[in-house]
Amino acid sequence: MVKKKYYYQIHLEVVLNGSDFVFGFINISHISYKKFEELFFDQITHERFLFDDAISYFIEPNLYNKHKEFFDNEIPFTFNFDLFEYSVALTGDDFDKLKPNYYEELPPMFEQDDSEVEK
């Protein structure tokens, strides 16, 4: 029996403001985990890994404006905060169809310095 390989993708979920209607998903797996850690650092609370416990992170106007050049260059979508809300989440599947933009491994654990570890 051949074990299937599991692949991971990060999607930008675009949701119509004030509703549960998902306008669409954009695969943004070409962006490194390290960059997501940098972007969402202020939203990380108790996670040991990015997207721990199926959490998603939000791109809000302040975050977008702070990293506008990066978002505009890396994500093929025109952000419009009057119409949509944006969140970023990790998904996984064993299908080979996820190629070419996927990760073969989950994000690494966050590095902690010794001052952060309780003694």
Secondary structure, 3 states (H helix, E strand, C coil): CCCCCCEEEEEEEEEECCCCCEEEEEECCCCCHHHHHHHCHHHCCCCCECCHHHCCEEECHHHHHHCHHHHHHHCCCCCCCCCEEEEEEEEEECCHHHCCCCECCCCCECCCCHHHCCC
